[in-house]
Amino acid sequence: ASFFDLAPAEIAACMELLAQERMALDCEFNPDGYNIGVNVSKAAGQSIFHVHIHFIPRYAGDSPRPQGGVRQVIPG
């Protein structure tokens, strides 16, 4: 299944979960920003073939060039 296979109510539930997690992470770790992403199909980089959302807290200076979002988060 992919993100595009989700029903509208399932997408809404995912967005609510992201909002809840953001509040928790903001309180505990106070990140400067977030990357949120979904890979759909092998061509797009999906390697685990079930629906999941990448939610990555970011901090100023954690990457020398944050342009491009998640492409630069994990070295190598």
Residue frames as qw, qx, qy, qz and C-alpha x, y, z in Angstrom:
[[0.000, 0.888, 0.460, 0.000, 0.00, 0.00, 0.00],
 [0.403, 0.236, -0.021, 0.884, 1.10, 3.58, -0.54],
 [0.005, 0.303, 0.353, -0.885, 0.12, 6.93, 0.92],
 [0.344, 0.108, -0.346, -0.866, -2.16, 7.41, -2.09],
 [0.425, -0.214, -0.852, -0.216, -4.09, 4.25, -1.16],
 [0.100, -0.232, -0.688, 0.680, -5.20, 5.76, 2.16],
 [0.069, -0.740, -0.633, -0.216, -8.79, 6.83, 2.67],
 [0.020, 0.721, -0.019, 0.693, -9.40, 10.50, 3.53],
 [0.677, -0.697, -0.003, -0.238, -10.08, 9.60, 7.18],
 [0.902, -0.177, -0.017, 0.393, -6.77, 7.72, 7.35],
 [0.461, 0.477, -0.024, 0.748, -4.88, 10.70, 5.92],
 [0.307, -0.773, 0.000, -0.556, -6.58, 12.95, 8.48],
 [0.853, -0.521, -0.022, 0.032, -5.55, 10.55, 11.27],
 [0.786, 0.119, -0.036, 0.605, -1.94, 10.64, 10.03],
 [0.171, 0.641, -0.018, 0.748, -1.96, 14.45, 10.05],
 [0.586, -0.730, -0.019, -0.352, -3.39, 14.48, 13.58],
 [0.911, -0.288, -0.039, 0.292, -0.66, 12.09, 14.73],
 [0.575, 0.370, -0.041, 0.728, 2.00, 14.35, 13.19],
 [0.166, -0.751, 0.006, -0.640, 0.53, 17.34, 15.04],
 [0.790, -0.603, -0.020, -0.111, 0.59, 15.42, 18.33],
 [0.872, -0.056, -0.020, 0.485, 4.16, 14.27, 17.79],
 [0.334, 0.606, -0.032, 0.721, 5.23, 17.80, 16.90],
 [0.431, -0.784, 0.041, -0.445, 3.88, 19.10, 20.20],
 [0.898, -0.422, 0.031, 0.122, 5.69, 16.35, 22.12],
 [0.767, 0.183, 0.020, 0.614, 8.99, 16.90, 20.30],
 [0.096, 0.757, -0.005, 0.647, 8.71, 20.69, 20.62],
 [0.604, -0.748, 0.054, -0.270, 8.28, 20.34, 24.39],
 [0.896, -0.366, 0.149, 0.204, 11.08, 17.85, 24.94],
 [0.740, -0.014, 0.282, 0.610, 13.69, 18.70, 22.29],
 [0.073, 0.865, 0.083, -0.490, 12.75, 22.15, 20.90],
 [0.613, 0.134, 0.502, 0.595, 13.88, 21.56, 17.29],
 [0.003, 0.440, -0.132, -0.888, 14.21, 24.49, 14.89],
 [0.570, 0.329, -0.305, -0.688, 12.19, 22.79, 12.15],
 [0.716, 0.019, 0.684, -0.138, 10.99, 19.52, 10.67],
 [0.282, 0.261, -0.710, -0.591, 11.17, 17.53, 7.48],
 [0.682, 0.170, 0.585, -0.404, 8.06, 15.49, 6.69],
 [0.326, 0.444, -0.630, -0.547, 8.16, 13.09, 3.78],
 [0.834, 0.122, 0.481, -0.242, 6.62, 10.07, 2.13],
 [0.024, 0.404, -0.774, -0.487, 8.39, 7.90, -0.43],
 [0.789, 0.298, 0.348, -0.409, 6.01, 6.19, -2.86],
 [0.906, 0.422, -0.033, 0.001, 7.53, 3.39, -4.96],
 [0.831, -0.206, 0.158, 0.491, 11.04, 2.09, -5.38],
 [0.483, 0.557, 0.186, 0.650, 11.79, 4.82, -7.94],
 [0.175, -0.853, -0.008, -0.492, 11.10, 7.43, -5.25],
 [0.133, 0.509, -0.679, 0.512, 13.30, 5.73, -2.68],
 [0.783, -0.337, 0.176, -0.491, 10.73, 3.59, -0.87],
 [0.327, 0.363, -0.869, 0.073, 12.42, 0.53, 0.61],
 [0.152, 0.154, 0.872, -0.440, 9.79, -0.53, 3.16],
 [0.210, -0.184, -0.620, -0.733, 6.60, -1.26, 1.25],
 [0.210, -0.665, -0.706, 0.121, 3.94, -0.19, 3.68],
 [0.012, 0.856, 0.157, 0.493, 2.61, 3.29, 4.36],
 [0.594, -0.540, -0.268, 0.532, 4.81, 5.31, 6.68],
 [0.150, 0.950, 0.055, 0.269, 5.71, 8.96, 7.08],
 [0.649, 0.051, -0.273, 0.709, 9.20, 10.24, 7.77],
 [0.253, -0.930, -0.155, -0.219, 9.08, 12.93, 10.47],
 [0.741, 0.062, -0.223, 0.631, 12.54, 14.31, 11.15],
 [0.270, -0.931, -0.121, 0.212, 13.26, 17.05, 13.68],
 [0.643, 0.485, -0.021, 0.593, 15.91, 19.49, 12.44],
 [0.459, -0.766, -0.110, 0.436, 18.26, 21.87, 14.18],
 [0.284, 0.941, -0.182, -0.022, 20.07, 24.93, 12.88],
 [0.007, -0.741, 0.671, 0.014, 23.51, 23.76, 11.79],
 [0.791, -0.137, 0.585, -0.111, 22.70, 20.02, 11.72],
 [0.752, 0.368, 0.422, 0.347, 23.53, 20.04, 8.02],
 [0.325, -0.343, 0.190, 0.861, 25.92, 22.40, 6.25],
 [0.213, 0.061, -0.438, -0.871, 23.40, 22.80, 3.40],
 [0.378, 0.240, 0.777, -0.443, 19.82, 22.10, 4.50],
 [0.536, 0.425, -0.209, -0.699, 18.46, 22.95, 1.04],
 [0.506, 0.193, -0.789, -0.291, 16.97, 19.83, -0.48],
 [0.766, -0.374, 0.063, -0.519, 15.37, 18.72, 2.77],
 [0.883, -0.325, 0.325, -0.100, 15.83, 15.09, 3.72],
 [0.831, 0.497, -0.184, 0.171, 18.37, 14.42, 0.98],
 [0.327, 0.632, -0.478, 0.515, 21.09, 15.88, 3.19],
 [0.647, -0.614, 0.186, -0.411, 19.95, 14.60, 6.61],
 [0.907, -0.275, 0.314, 0.053, 21.58, 11.17, 6.60],
 [0.069, 0.752, -0.579, -0.308, 25.20, 11.13, 5.41],
 [0.222, -0.278, 0.912, 0.202, 26.49, 8.45, 3.07]]
